[in-house]
Amino acid sequence: MGRIKSAAIKKTARTLVGGSKDYNKDFEKNKRLLDIYTLPDKGTRNKIAGYITRLKRAEKEEIIV
């Protein structure tokens, strides 16, 4: 089982994904794209990047299936 993400992490990730086509299913690239935003700490950045990665992977699987 995975870790539970807070509503703030989910909302931020969905907002960022909805406004940009730059994010993809690669965690490292998503993490670097988030460096332009002022986030409280590295852990928060990584959680948002991880959730964006998860959303993009689910989106890609939905298109294929």
Helices and strands as residue ranges (DSSP letters): H 7-19, H 27-33, G 34-36, H 42-64
